[in-house]
Amino acid sequence: MVTIDRPVAVVTLFLLQVFAVGASAGVLKITPERDLSPQPAAVAERRVMDPGKTEQVTGAGKIPGAALASRLSALNTEGKISGVVLDSETGKTLFDAGSAKAAVPASTTKIVTSTAALAALGPSATLTTTAVRKGGRLVLVGGGDPTLSSKEKTAVYPQPASVVDLARETAETLKAEGVTRITVDYDSSLYEGSAMGPGWKPTYVTEGSVAPINALMVDNGRSTPNPCEGTVTPSENGPKAATQAFARQLGRFGVTASVGRPASGQGGKEVASVDSPPVAELVEHLMQCSDNEVAEAMARQVALKKKLPASFEGGAQAVRAVLQSLGMGEGVAVVDGSGLSPLNRITPLALARIVSLAASGEHPELSTVLTGMPVSGFSGTLSERFLGLPSAGLVRAKTGTLNGVATLAGIAYDSTGRLMSFAFMANDAADLTAARTALDTLADTVVTCAC
């Protein structure tokens, strides 16, 4: 059975208070609202990066010396973990343990996918679901938004588009034309190829790791709207399930609707549409919750932007092309957007360099690559990690977990206020719990070493 990253809790208040985007230009400081003792005085306060503010990653603290590499090496005496630590300002390598050797990245692949999506699509882009009238029937046309909700309002961030709103607007238009009964067909043709990624186990769906990837789906193709809420059962037919949800809502608003068949909406007249949250918010969500369906949607949207097939192959090709344009393509070879495939290969150096780019402020559109990362010991997939360590609350990182694979990549300030990017990767791990603990200990050392 595959082990995937799913958070236990999201401490929203903490994120808003400490890691908010668009904070004042002054340097933020963390005062954790939890007892993290014993805590060395050297890390009692920590600067936290405000993405896009380049002054916050320059001139702060001294570049660590050889002592940091020595301490990290001492923790990795068996050499089972590859990794790298970079000074985010200068790019200087501070620790290197096989950083140029490609490894299975698991969900740290989402760092690559999110970077490509923000760079290619822009933070404000949205995905549109449309109802069109064609030949006396309606066609529900998927725009690739997996977060489209079957509910009117949900207690999640970001607030998704809803089939309830789409049905309300559609019903108003139809009734104004005297139509109170109609058949709804469905169009999910925006995406091409297989709904399952290369190397994915057939059990991924039955386990609830991921739903089949379609251009038309509601609630991430699952029986529970938000993967952050726990293990859920994917729908067997995403497009049809979405259309059924839409048809039920039409009935609520006075139009009796039956579900028809797959059909093309091309050439139809638009009746109503709803837009997803902006890509920046989708990226924050997919990073925080390690949302596999949204990650795959982002890769396909990049493919569409690059005029490539919206498939696993096209998405992977497009993501690599965008990274190349950013000068970040070396060391990245992916076949999906989520990291579920064991066929993906990324070097620790590539991950750390991409994180450094997002932290540099040179590309402010990439800031949500960082703000979406879980906070150590507080949120997302790190909510139950780093507990009791001095670095709890002081590391932002994306986790990755598959059978035998544990990875961690992100940013941290050391005790002098110097910002560093890191990536640590364990493949062929016999004990995943021990491997994750080892990765956390390495990141904790980056924070606490006054080197």
TORFITOR-872264 format. One line per field, with one value per residue (C-alpha): x, y, z; residue number from 1. Coordinates in pm, 1 decimal. Layout:
residues N
c1: c(X | ...)
c2: c(Y | ...)
c3: c(Z | ...)
nr: c(NUM | ...)
//
This chain:
residues 451
c1: c(0.0 | 135.8 | 192.9 | 101.4 | 130.9 | -187.5 | -203.5 | -365.3 | -437.4 | -393.8 | -317.5 | -464.8 | -433.1 | -62.3 | -10.5 | -202.1 | -15.9 | 334.3 | 371.2 | 118.1 | 186.8 | 200.8 | 319.0 | 483.4 | 825.1 | 975.2 | 1125.4 | 876.5 | 963.5 | 819.4 | 697.2 | 550.2 | 221.3 | 331.3 | 576.1 | 875.9 | 1119.1 | 1399.4 | 1488.0 | 1833.6 | 1842.7 | 2002.9 | 1679.4 | 1426.6 | 1348.3 | 1365.5 | 1315.0 | 1056.5 | 1072.6 | 816.8 | 816.6 | 899.3 | 1094.5 | 1447.6 | 1589.6 | 1493.2 | 1729.5 | 2028.9 | 2282.9 | 2136.7 | 2366.5 | 2688.9 | 2729.7 | 2778.2 | 3122.1 | 3245.6 | 3101.8 | 2750.4 | 2858.8 | 3049.4 | 2746.7 | 2514.8 | 2764.1 | 2786.8 | 2411.6 | 2437.7 | 2724.2 | 2570.7 | 2527.4 | 2171.2 | 2040.5 | 2137.6 | 2101.3 | 2223.2 | 2206.3 | 2247.1 | 2291.2 | 1982.9 | 2145.8 | 2470.3 | 2383.8 | 2694.0 | 2682.2 | 2712.1 | 2656.4 | 2661.1 | 2587.0 | 2535.2 | 2328.6 | 2377.0 | 2246.6 | 1883.6 | 1643.6 | 1272.7 | 1127.1 | 774.6 | 558.3 | 846.4 | 772.9 | 495.3 | 760.0 | 855.2 | 493.9 | 390.8 | 687.8 | 605.3 | 235.5 | 297.7 | 559.2 | 358.9 | 2.1 | 54.0 | -79.1 | -417.1 | -519.8 | -834.7 | -992.1 | -1344.8 | -1630.4 | -1904.0 | -2261.3 | -2345.6 | -2668.7 | -2636.4 | -2906.6 | -3176.1 | -2955.4 | -2710.0 | -2346.0 | -2139.3 | -1788.0 | -1493.9 | -1213.6 | -985.1 | -1083.7 | -1072.1 | -1175.3 | -1518.0 | -1746.6 | -2078.2 | -2164.6 | -2268.5 | -2016.8 | -1734.7 | -1519.5 | -1193.8 | -934.6 | -936.7 | -1311.9 | -1382.0 | -1620.6 | -1952.7 | -2192.3 | -2464.4 | -2379.2 | -2344.6 | -2682.4 | -2853.5 | -2738.6 | -2814.3 | -3164.3 | -3246.0 | -3151.3 | -3341.2 | -3659.3 | -3650.0 | -3663.8 | -3949.8 | -3738.9 | -3809.6 | -3689.5 | -3362.3 | -3093.5 | -2736.4 | -2449.6 | -2088.4 | -1761.2 | -1430.6 | -1231.0 | -994.7 | -762.5 | -618.6 | -472.1 | -482.3 | -649.5 | -377.6 | -14.3 | 291.1 | 406.6 | 101.5 | -18.1 | -377.6 | -442.0 | -374.6 | -741.7 | -892.5 | -666.9 | -781.7 | -438.9 | -571.2 | -877.1 | -857.8 | -755.1 | -1031.2 | -1103.5 | -1448.9 | -1486.2 | -1630.5 | -1477.2 | -1142.8 | -1328.6 | -1388.8 | -1672.9 | -1536.4 | -1474.0 | -1126.7 | -832.4 | -711.3 | -1009.6 | -882.5 | -887.4 | -1167.1 | -1298.2 | -1253.4 | -1548.4 | -1533.9 | -1664.3 | -1557.1 | -1730.4 | -2059.8 | -2054.2 | -1996.2 | -2288.9 | -2513.5 | -2428.6 | -2502.6 | -2832.8 | -2945.5 | -2882.3 | -3073.6 | -3369.3 | -3340.9 | -3377.2 | -3681.7 | -3535.2 | -3577.8 | -3257.7 | -3154.6 | -2794.0 | -2714.4 | -2396.7 | -2042.6 | -2063.6 | -1872.5 | -1967.0 | -1781.5 | -2002.7 | -2255.9 | -2385.2 | -2258.5 | -2531.5 | -2329.0 | -1979.8 | -1786.8 | -1417.0 | -1179.7 | -971.8 | -662.4 | -368.0 | -172.3 | -435.3 | -457.4 | -80.2 | -92.5 | -358.6 | -182.9 | 142.8 | -17.4 | -240.3 | -17.1 | -321.4 | -247.9 | -546.3 | -473.1 | -106.5 | -195.7 | -438.9 | -164.1 | 70.2 | -199.7 | -278.9 | 88.5 | 69.4 | -230.6 | -47.6 | 244.9 | 9.0 | 93.9 | -149.9 | -312.0 | -193.2 | 65.0 | 321.4 | 232.3 | 226.5 | 568.8 | 713.2 | 563.3 | 681.9 | 1036.0 | 1022.1 | 915.4 | 1189.4 | 1442.7 | 1325.7 | 1389.3 | 1734.3 | 1616.4 | 1579.0 | 1897.5 | 1837.9 | 1462.4 | 1301.9 | 934.1 | 650.1 | 363.9 | 278.9 | 201.9 | 502.7 | 298.8 | 504.1 | 820.3 | 953.6 | 1016.4 | 1374.9 | 1496.3 | 1828.1 | 1843.3 | 2041.1 | 1761.0 | 1499.8 | 1711.7 | 1790.2 | 1421.5 | 1336.3 | 1614.9 | 1476.6 | 1134.5 | 1296.4 | 1514.1 | 1241.8 | 1359.1 | 1033.1 | 762.9 | 504.1 | 663.8 | 608.9 | 327.7 | 566.5 | 696.6 | 382.5 | 212.4 | 479.6 | 373.2 | 526.5 | 726.7 | 519.5 | 223.3 | 50.4 | -24.4 | 187.2 | 432.7 | 172.2 | 291.2 | 659.4 | 939.9 | 743.7 | 977.3 | 1254.8 | 1383.9 | 1304.8 | 931.1 | 764.5 | 1089.1 | 1102.6 | 889.3 | 915.3 | 738.2 | 731.2 | 739.2 | 648.0 | 610.2 | 689.4 | 1057.6 | 1088.9 | 1100.6 | 1198.0 | 1195.9 | 1280.1 | 1231.1 | 1373.4 | 1492.9 | 1675.3 | 1974.3 | 2048.8 | 2220.3 | 1928.0 | 2080.2 | 1826.4 | 1910.9 | 1744.3 | 1774.3 | 1668.0 | 1713.7 | 1612.4 | 1603.9 | 1533.3 | 1515.5 | 1423.5 | 1337.5 | 1173.5 | 983.3 | 924.6 | 1295.8 | 1373.8 | 1136.1 | 1283.5 | 1631.8 | 1524.8 | 1366.7 | 1683.4 | 1892.7 | 1660.8 | 1662.4 | 2042.1 | 2032.6 | 1824.6 | 2006.7 | 2369.1 | 2539.8 | 2813.2)
c2: c(0.0 | 339.2 | 591.2 | 943.8 | 1282.0 | 1390.3 | 1650.8 | 1588.7 | 1950.8 | 2294.0 | 2569.1 | 2852.1 | 3115.7 | 3049.3 | 3084.5 | 3410.0 | 3558.6 | 3449.4 | 3353.4 | 3584.9 | 3694.9 | 4069.3 | 4136.7 | 4465.8 | 4527.8 | 4486.7 | 4159.3 | 3921.0 | 3728.3 | 3404.8 | 3368.6 | 3018.0 | 2979.2 | 2638.3 | 2523.5 | 2416.7 | 2398.6 | 2320.6 | 2584.2 | 2739.3 | 3112.9 | 3133.9 | 3024.6 | 3186.9 | 3432.0 | 3369.8 | 3582.7 | 3447.1 | 3529.6 | 3758.1 | 3628.8 | 3891.0 | 4108.6 | 4064.1 | 4273.2 | 3997.5 | 3746.0 | 3974.9 | 4091.1 | 3898.2 | 3686.9 | 3520.6 | 3235.7 | 2914.5 | 2758.6 | 2403.5 | 2318.0 | 2291.3 | 2036.9 | 1846.6 | 1822.1 | 1717.6 | 1458.3 | 1318.2 | 1259.6 | 1077.3 | 842.0 | 552.2 | 772.1 | 658.4 | 1012.6 | 1230.8 | 1601.8 | 1956.2 | 2286.6 | 2610.6 | 2967.6 | 3122.8 | 3457.0 | 3346.9 | 2993.8 | 2866.6 | 2497.1 | 2452.7 | 2076.9 | 1817.0 | 1447.2 | 1315.9 | 1619.0 | 1562.6 | 1206.0 | 1178.3 | 1011.0 | 931.1 | 1260.6 | 1147.4 | 1452.1 | 1699.0 | 1674.7 | 1921.5 | 2191.9 | 2147.3 | 2136.1 | 2441.1 | 2644.1 | 2564.3 | 2644.4 | 2981.3 | 3076.4 | 2965.9 | 3048.6 | 3336.3 | 3355.2 | 3503.7 | 3251.8 | 3046.8 | 2727.9 | 2761.8 | 2511.0 | 2594.5 | 2495.8 | 2536.2 | 2492.2 | 2274.4 | 2109.8 | 2145.7 | 1987.3 | 2115.2 | 2014.1 | 2048.6 | 2128.9 | 2061.3 | 2315.1 | 2101.7 | 2228.3 | 1928.8 | 2144.2 | 2221.8 | 2161.3 | 1979.1 | 2199.6 | 2562.8 | 2665.7 | 2470.4 | 2544.6 | 2521.6 | 2752.5 | 2836.0 | 2858.0 | 2649.8 | 2715.8 | 2535.1 | 2346.1 | 2502.7 | 2849.9 | 2713.0 | 2539.7 | 2846.2 | 3071.8 | 2805.7 | 2744.1 | 3115.3 | 3141.6 | 2828.0 | 2922.6 | 3268.3 | 3084.5 | 2866.5 | 2552.5 | 2347.8 | 2004.2 | 1919.7 | 1654.7 | 1729.4 | 1570.3 | 1604.6 | 1699.4 | 1607.7 | 1612.1 | 1890.9 | 1627.7 | 1350.0 | 1006.5 | 785.8 | 894.4 | 706.8 | 810.8 | 616.9 | 377.7 | 435.1 | 128.6 | 23.4 | 27.4 | 402.3 | 465.8 | 201.3 | 312.1 | 670.1 | 803.6 | 968.7 | 981.2 | 915.9 | 1244.4 | 1400.8 | 1750.0 | 1735.4 | 1626.2 | 1749.4 | 1733.8 | 1614.8 | 1315.9 | 1197.2 | 1127.2 | 1389.9 | 1737.6 | 1811.6 | 1568.1 | 1763.0 | 1622.3 | 1265.1 | 940.7 | 934.2 | 708.7 | 832.7 | 822.2 | 559.4 | 801.7 | 1157.9 | 1331.2 | 1150.8 | 1207.8 | 1578.3 | 1591.9 | 1410.0 | 1665.0 | 1947.5 | 1790.5 | 1752.4 | 2119.8 | 2218.5 | 2034.6 | 2242.6 | 2555.1 | 2442.2 | 2263.6 | 1886.6 | 1745.1 | 1397.8 | 1292.5 | 1210.3 | 1090.8 | 1205.5 | 1478.5 | 1771.9 | 2117.9 | 2277.6 | 2513.4 | 2541.0 | 2865.9 | 2943.6 | 2961.2 | 2997.5 | 2943.4 | 2937.0 | 2997.1 | 2815.3 | 3000.2 | 3164.6 | 2940.4 | 3097.2 | 2976.7 | 2636.6 | 2603.4 | 2696.0 | 2431.7 | 2157.3 | 2221.4 | 2238.4 | 1932.9 | 1748.0 | 1737.9 | 1492.5 | 1579.0 | 1952.9 | 1889.2 | 1681.4 | 1951.5 | 2213.6 | 2006.0 | 1969.6 | 2340.1 | 2411.6 | 2173.2 | 2360.1 | 2690.4 | 2545.7 | 2407.2 | 2050.2 | 1763.2 | 1788.6 | 1443.7 | 1298.9 | 1304.4 | 1654.7 | 1786.6 | 1643.7 | 1785.5 | 2127.9 | 2140.8 | 2057.6 | 2326.3 | 2593.1 | 2493.4 | 2513.9 | 2867.9 | 2954.9 | 2796.9 | 2524.0 | 2225.3 | 2038.9 | 1740.4 | 1718.8 | 1423.4 | 1380.4 | 1176.0 | 1311.5 | 1626.7 | 1483.9 | 1266.2 | 947.9 | 779.3 | 597.9 | 669.9 | 1037.0 | 1140.0 | 1471.5 | 1559.0 | 1721.4 | 2005.1 | 2074.3 | 2092.7 | 2323.5 | 2551.0 | 2583.3 | 2666.7 | 2926.3 | 3081.5 | 3119.0 | 3274.3 | 3516.6 | 3765.0 | 3766.6 | 3596.7 | 3726.2 | 3518.4 | 3211.0 | 3326.0 | 3078.7 | 2790.6 | 2893.2 | 3017.2 | 2690.6 | 2482.4 | 2334.0 | 2477.2 | 2240.6 | 2111.6 | 2331.9 | 2276.3 | 2050.5 | 1741.3 | 1867.9 | 1916.0 | 1611.1 | 1632.3 | 1831.7 | 1815.5 | 1877.3 | 2001.6 | 2360.0 | 2415.2 | 2352.8 | 2650.5 | 2760.5 | 2549.2 | 2562.1 | 2244.2 | 2011.3 | 1648.8 | 1343.2 | 987.3 | 668.2 | 310.3 | 314.2 | 686.3 | 988.0 | 1336.1 | 1687.8 | 2015.5 | 2373.5 | 2680.9 | 2777.3 | 3059.3 | 2958.1 | 3103.4 | 3410.0 | 3494.4 | 3355.6 | 3205.1 | 2862.0 | 2622.2 | 2249.0 | 1915.3 | 1579.2 | 1252.6 | 895.4 | 616.7 | 245.1 | 324.3 | 11.2 | 214.1 | 520.7 | 655.7 | 644.6 | 798.4 | 1090.7 | 1146.9 | 1153.6 | 1413.3 | 1628.9 | 1607.8 | 1726.6 | 2024.4 | 2098.1 | 2108.9 | 2363.9 | 2588.9 | 2540.6 | 2515.2 | 2843.9 | 2757.6)
c3: c(0.0 | -92.7 | 182.0 | 77.7 | 242.3 | 413.3 | 691.4 | 1026.5 | 1108.0 | 954.7 | 1200.3 | 995.5 | 1266.9 | 1300.5 | 928.3 | 912.4 | 1206.6 | 1119.5 | 755.3 | 588.9 | 234.1 | 194.3 | 547.8 | 621.2 | 478.4 | 823.2 | 929.6 | 1086.3 | 1399.2 | 1530.6 | 1884.3 | 1882.5 | 2067.8 | 2191.3 | 2456.6 | 2253.8 | 2544.3 | 2581.4 | 2327.2 | 2291.0 | 2330.5 | 1986.8 | 1821.0 | 2053.3 | 1776.4 | 1405.3 | 1099.2 | 860.9 | 494.4 | 336.1 | -23.9 | -281.3 | -39.0 | -166.5 | 114.0 | 354.8 | 198.5 | 163.7 | 414.6 | 708.5 | 918.5 | 817.4 | 572.8 | 775.2 | 766.6 | 747.2 | 1088.9 | 944.5 | 684.4 | 953.0 | 1179.5 | 899.4 | 779.6 | 1132.4 | 1125.8 | 793.7 | 871.4 | 676.4 | 369.7 | 312.7 | 271.3 | -21.9 | 17.0 | -10.2 | 176.1 | -16.7 | 96.3 | -59.3 | -135.4 | -297.5 | -403.6 | -222.9 | -138.8 | 237.3 | 254.1 | -20.7 | 6.0 | -344.2 | -440.9 | -815.6 | -798.1 | -906.5 | -664.0 | -642.7 | -515.1 | -418.1 | -339.7 | -346.1 | -720.0 | -638.9 | -590.1 | -955.3 | -1076.4 | -874.1 | -995.7 | -1357.6 | -1309.7 | -1147.7 | -1406.1 | -1710.0 | -1608.3 | -1367.5 | -1010.6 | -1108.8 | -1376.1 | -1311.2 | -1446.2 | -1583.6 | -1577.9 | -1828.2 | -1907.6 | -2275.3 | -2470.8 | -2778.3 | -2986.5 | -2724.1 | -2456.9 | -2201.5 | -2200.4 | -1884.1 | -2005.0 | -1776.0 | -1763.5 | -1552.8 | -1206.9 | -968.2 | -671.4 | -818.8 | -523.2 | -501.8 | -204.2 | -194.2 | 70.7 | 226.2 | 528.5 | 337.5 | 187.3 | -91.0 | -136.0 | -447.8 | -732.3 | -684.5 | -910.2 | -695.0 | -826.4 | -1178.8 | -1156.8 | -1011.5 | -1294.8 | -1555.6 | -1420.4 | -1419.1 | -1786.1 | -1886.3 | -1702.6 | -1859.1 | -2192.6 | -2074.2 | -2031.4 | -1717.3 | -1830.0 | -2001.4 | -2051.9 | -1945.8 | -2138.8 | -2028.4 | -2195.3 | -2034.0 | -2356.6 | -2248.9 | -2106.6 | -2319.5 | -2266.6 | -1961.2 | -1637.9 | -1445.6 | -1445.7 | -1564.6 | -1295.2 | -1076.1 | -892.0 | -971.5 | -597.2 | -575.0 | -656.2 | -430.3 | -145.0 | -185.2 | -280.4 | -595.7 | -819.2 | -1193.9 | -1354.0 | -1563.1 | -1690.7 | -1532.5 | -1172.0 | -842.3 | -497.2 | -637.8 | -782.8 | -429.6 | -189.0 | 52.6 | -89.8 | 43.6 | 69.1 | 372.6 | 561.8 | 554.1 | 358.3 | 103.6 | -170.4 | -529.6 | -769.8 | -1042.8 | -1304.5 | -1235.9 | -1530.9 | -1479.9 | -1105.1 | -1163.4 | -1405.5 | -1162.2 | -894.2 | -1138.2 | -1244.5 | -883.6 | -822.5 | -1136.1 | -985.3 | -670.5 | -881.8 | -1076.9 | -1381.3 | -1396.3 | -1543.0 | -1649.6 | -1706.9 | -2066.8 | -2233.5 | -2313.8 | -2579.6 | -2717.5 | -2600.8 | -2891.8 | -3086.3 | -2805.8 | -2660.2 | -2313.5 | -2052.7 | -1733.6 | -1594.2 | -1268.4 | -1208.0 | -976.9 | -717.5 | -868.9 | -948.0 | -661.0 | -413.6 | -578.7 | -545.1 | -177.5 | -126.1 | -321.4 | -135.8 | 207.2 | 158.6 | -90.1 | -317.3 | -597.9 | -818.5 | -815.1 | -886.6 | -1191.7 | -1304.8 | -1280.4 | -1497.5 | -1764.7 | -1757.5 | -1821.0 | -2117.6 | -2257.3 | -2216.0 | -2409.2 | -2675.2 | -2588.1 | -2525.2 | -2183.3 | -2082.3 | -1846.2 | -2126.1 | -2240.3 | -1884.0 | -1805.3 | -2127.0 | -2061.2 | -1700.6 | -1807.7 | -2078.2 | -1828.4 | -1587.4 | -1870.4 | -1944.1 | -1577.9 | -1591.8 | -1354.4 | -1583.7 | -1494.5 | -1269.8 | -1325.6 | -1507.0 | -1421.9 | -1568.3 | -1357.2 | -1163.9 | -821.5 | -750.2 | -713.4 | -982.9 | -872.0 | -1222.5 | -1139.6 | -1079.9 | -935.3 | -777.2 | -432.6 | -592.7 | -841.5 | -565.1 | -349.2 | -644.0 | -733.4 | -372.1 | -369.8 | -686.5 | -527.7 | -219.2 | -413.9 | -502.3 | -864.8 | -963.6 | -725.9 | -911.0 | -749.3 | -390.5 | -319.1 | -379.5 | -37.5 | 137.1 | 48.8 | 218.8 | 553.5 | 869.8 | 1088.6 | 1378.4 | 1295.9 | 964.4 | 672.4 | 626.0 | 891.1 | 1164.0 | 1355.8 | 1270.0 | 1434.3 | 1760.9 | 2052.7 | 1824.7 | 1857.1 | 1488.1 | 1529.5 | 1365.7 | 1202.4 | 886.9 | 575.9 | 371.4 | 131.2 | 231.2 | 9.3 | 99.4 | -102.3 | -15.9 | 75.7 | -3.5 | 227.7 | 110.0 | 250.3 | 75.1 | 183.3 | 353.0 | 698.4 | 872.7 | 1079.0 | 1420.2 | 1271.7 | 1046.9 | 728.4 | 488.4 | 351.2 | 111.8 | 154.9 | 12.9 | 181.4 | 13.4 | 143.0 | -107.0 | -27.8 | 332.1 | 528.3 | 807.2 | 686.2 | 1035.8 | 1109.0 | 769.6 | 826.2 | 1172.1 | 1020.4 | 763.6 | 1034.1 | 1241.2 | 947.0 | 888.9 | 1262.1 | 1253.6 | 970.2 | 1196.2 | 1526.4 | 1420.6 | 1504.3 | 1257.8)
nr: c(1 | 2 | 3 | 4 | 5 | 6 | 7 | 8 | 9 | 10 | 11 | 12 | 13 | 14 | 15 | 16 | 17 | 18 | 19 | 20 | 21 | 22 | 23 | 24 | 25 | 26 | 27 | 28 | 29 | 30 | 31 | 32 | 33 | 34 | 35 | 36 | 37 | 38 | 39 | 40 | 41 | 42 | 43 | 44 | 45 | 46 | 47 | 48 | 49 | 50 | 51 | 52 | 53 | 54 | 55 | 56 | 57 | 58 | 59 | 60 | 61 | 62 | 63 | 64 | 65 | 66 | 67 | 68 | 69 | 70 | 71 | 72 | 73 | 74 | 75 | 76 | 77 | 78 | 79 | 80 | 81 | 82 | 83 | 84 | 85 | 86 | 87 | 88 | 89 | 90 | 91 | 92 | 93 | 94 | 95 | 96 | 97 | 98 | 99 | 100 | 101 | 102 | 103 | 104 | 105 | 106 | 107 | 108 | 109 | 110 | 111 | 112 | 113 | 114 | 115 | 116 | 117 | 118 | 119 | 120 | 121 | 122 | 123 | 124 | 125 | 126 | 127 | 128 | 129 | 130 | 131 | 132 | 133 | 134 | 135 | 136 | 137 | 138 | 139 | 140 | 141 | 142 | 143 | 144 | 145 | 146 | 147 | 148 | 149 | 150 | 151 | 152 | 153 | 154 | 155 | 156 | 157 | 158 | 159 | 160 | 161 | 162 | 163 | 164 | 165 | 166 | 167 | 168 | 169 | 170 | 171 | 172 | 173 | 174 | 175 | 176 | 177 | 178 | 179 | 180 | 181 | 182 | 183 | 184 | 185 | 186 | 187 | 188 | 189 | 190 | 191 | 192 | 193 | 194 | 195 | 196 | 197 | 198 | 199 | 200 | 201 | 202 | 203 | 204 | 205 | 206 | 207 | 208 | 209 | 210 | 211 | 212 | 213 | 214 | 215 | 216 | 217 | 218 | 219 | 220 | 221 | 222 | 223 | 224 | 225 | 226 | 227 | 228 | 229 | 230 | 231 | 232 | 233 | 234 | 235 | 236 | 237 | 238 | 239 | 240 | 241 | 242 | 243 | 244 | 245 | 246 | 247 | 248 | 249 | 250 | 251 | 252 | 253 | 254 | 255 | 256 | 257 | 258 | 259 | 260 | 261 | 262 | 263 | 264 | 265 | 266 | 267 | 268 | 269 | 270 | 271 | 272 | 273 | 274 | 275 | 276 | 277 | 278 | 279 | 280 | 281 | 282 | 283 | 284 | 285 | 286 | 287 | 288 | 289 | 290 | 291 | 292 | 293 | 294 | 295 | 296 | 297 | 298 | 299 | 300 | 301 | 302 | 303 | 304 | 305 | 306 | 307 | 308 | 309 | 310 | 311 | 312 | 313 | 314 | 315 | 316 | 317 | 318 | 319 | 320 | 321 | 322 | 323 | 324 | 325 | 326 | 327 | 328 | 329 | 330 | 331 | 332 | 333 | 334 | 335 | 336 | 337 | 338 | 339 | 340 | 341 | 342 | 343 | 344 | 345 | 346 | 347 | 348 | 349 | 350 | 351 | 352 | 353 | 354 | 355 | 356 | 357 | 358 | 359 | 360 | 361 | 362 | 363 | 364 | 365 | 366 | 367 | 368 | 369 | 370 | 371 | 372 | 373 | 374 | 375 | 376 | 377 | 378 | 379 | 380 | 381 | 382 | 383 | 384 | 385 | 386 | 387 | 388 | 389 | 390 | 391 | 392 | 393 | 394 | 395 | 396 | 397 | 398 | 399 | 400 | 401 | 402 | 403 | 404 | 405 | 406 | 407 | 408 | 409 | 410 | 411 | 412 | 413 | 414 | 415 | 416 | 417 | 418 | 419 | 420 | 421 | 422 | 423 | 424 | 425 | 426 | 427 | 428 | 429 | 430 | 431 | 432 | 433 | 434 | 435 | 436 | 437 | 438 | 439 | 440 | 441 | 442 | 443 | 444 | 445 | 446 | 447 | 448 | 449 | 450 | 451)
//
